[in-house]
Amino acid sequence: MSAMKEEKSFSQGLIAFIEEWKDKPGNLIMILHKVQEEFGFVSRDSADTVAQMLDIPLATIYGVLSFYHFFKMTKPGEHNIQVCLGTACYLKGGETLIEELTGLLGIEIGAVTEDGKFSLEGVRCVGCCGLAPVMTVGGEVFGKVTKDQLPGIIAKFK
Amino acid sequence: MAFRNYILVCGGTACESSKANAIYEALVSECKAQGVADEVQIVKTGCFGFCEQGPIVKILPEDSFYVQVKPEDAKELVAEHIVKGREVKRLLYAKEGSRKHAKVEDIEFYQKQFRIVLRNCGFIDPENINEYIAREGYVALEKVLFEMTADDVIAELRTAGLRGRGGAGFPTWMKWNFTKQAESDQKYIVVNADEGDPGAYMDRSTLEGDPHSVLEAMAIAGKTVGANQGYIYIRAEYPLAIKRLEIAMAQAREYGLLGKDILGSGFDFDIEIRLGAGAFVCGEETALLASIEGKRGMPVPRPPFPAVKGLWGKPTVINNVETWANIPVIIIKGGDWFSRIGTADSHGTKVFALTGKIRNSGLVEVPMGTTLREIIYDIGGGIANDREFKAVQTGGPSGGVITKEFLDTPIDFGSLTKLGSMMGSGGMIVMDEDDCIVDVTKFYLNFTVDESCGKCSPCRIGGRSLANLLDKITKGKAELADLDQMVEIGEAMKKASLCALGQTAPNPILSTLHHFRDEYLAHVVDKRCPAGKCKSLISYHILPDKCIGCTACARKCPVAAISGERREVHVIDQAACIKCGVCYETCKFGAIEVR
């Protein structure tokens, strides 16, 4: 059974976390965060495993997963590029950064490059409005980004 | 003073991302290397608010304000300022165009500010409870535990006239009183830190810079209404704030300020963190509570209000971060003191996130009643790049725009609503003449459409229809009747939507239609975008008398739409042009025109 196989790949820490939260009310979102922290996304197999461990329907899990933007159901690239599309960044050219990046990487928003290196997302305000426009690569923040800097930033992670 | 100098390094997210951490490390190792480590205390504080100039380093007691500091500057700062006692002039803040090197008190950005909520941000190490305690921290809790009755606390809040800072401005004392009066075996305290409004980041900065102020306020509320469990619902996108909250909670427990039998009073109170997962609607209180319960964050009709029937059906006090951060100060200084700050309608201060086309972006806390002109021109330093002011957007996707003629209105909850906008959480986004009002409105509508939970049809279908109509306008395919239809749909959504998200979603349209009808008409009737933003409505042209034939534009054009020999006037093939604007940016002779 695939779910059982996956459970073996849940780390000891993750299993312990789920056990700890199992009986707390309102645990599902916290557990899904932990799963995503470990794998970078929540796969069908992971969702199956969580459903079994918590003894809740898989549909409940997918209901929550699909509702919240933060949860990913497909594997992101090795370096996930997030371009902030909060209002300040939008006014200062966040869209242009995305257009340029789709050209540079050859992928649309939400997709992963063929070699699995990069994925591209437009995200909600990251709260660094003073640095607009802002993008992050694998958590590292780049502020006041211009189109011309993009090839250099990407090259850093290649 | 135990130390000769104190070096404060901004450790807010914006500064951290521009290498504040590396600066801190560099300063620590330089102080060791230059043998002054014992004489200097280096502290990583919360946000200074002046994000435009970050990373910021402040050195006390001289009060020197160093801006845009780089890790490489650490050596010079220590050698010159600390060892030799000479300020490093080149790193001191100077107002654009002036030579005067300013101390904090001379900086206009800070002069009109009055800090209650941000009182400790940029002063204390948020990861050290002792520094909070040294600045009257947990004094208010002690007072509530031993000297005040629950009714005293509520009376104090009532005198203070504190209104919720999350957007709606509901009187805080009333919320607390409802929960206090509700009979139940279990009650809850909840902090709404799901700061989803794009362009607002005061809650994040408060939690990063002064987490204990919120924890203390929660315990005060717990004692007042009879709750012993609290939850902080915070965006997962704010890892630094989460980390500092966790550290603060652990330290407070260790000091007996959270947990069982707080300060020997017999009162138990503890707090758990719950993470949001990127759903704007969860800023709505009933949706937020559903999310804490682990469910899809969908709102339910009110009443019953959460104050009576909230988390897991129990009475729940739910307030926004900024509201919480005001509480300890009100308890210490009294409701009377607080009520004297601000206007008759709204007491106290408000924190605004001043962003967009402004010279000094940053977090600004001012007394209610300060005018927009003071905030934008005195504190914010005016519009960047000497462009013309067009409008300021307040209230985010639920708010509207305020134009030039209203810049002198003293702002509070009432005045903003009267102008057709709203306070919201305090995002203040400045737009200049290059911004297209229709385009920005479309941005907000696309946001609310994306974030609508889909539960009620006015919001789900109405929002989509509005976004489609705006799209039509920006593409030059709309007719005049479409403008009336937008108003009609918008008014219906306001009346029929289930929660504030749908009820306020049409506001950006209604407000901009009112103030900028001309600009809508230009799009609809003349098929023209005056700001030159809407791609379907503009075209790029080369001015024959200015083009010198340098070929720079032709070489940069990604679709080879520009032709012309060297030293001859170039021409853009309109059919091939994708309107990316590269030629416009490339031309050094101003020979390219947007029509």
Interface residues (C-beta under 8 A of the other chain):
Chain A: P25 G26 N27 L28 I29 M30 L32 H33 G63 V64 F67 Y68 H69 F70 F71 L85 G86 T87 A88 Y90 L91 K92 E99 G103 V123 R124 C125 V126 G127 C128 C129 G130 L131 A132 V134 E140 V141 F142 G143
Chain B: T13 A14 E16 S17 S18 C51 E52 G54 E195 G196 D197 P198 G199 A200 Y201 R204 A236 E237 Y238 R274 L275 G276 A277 G278 A279 F280 S291 I292 E293 G294 K295 R296 G297 W312 A353 T355 G356 K357 S361 G362 Q393 G396 G427 I429 M431 D435 V440 F443 Y444 C453 P558 C580
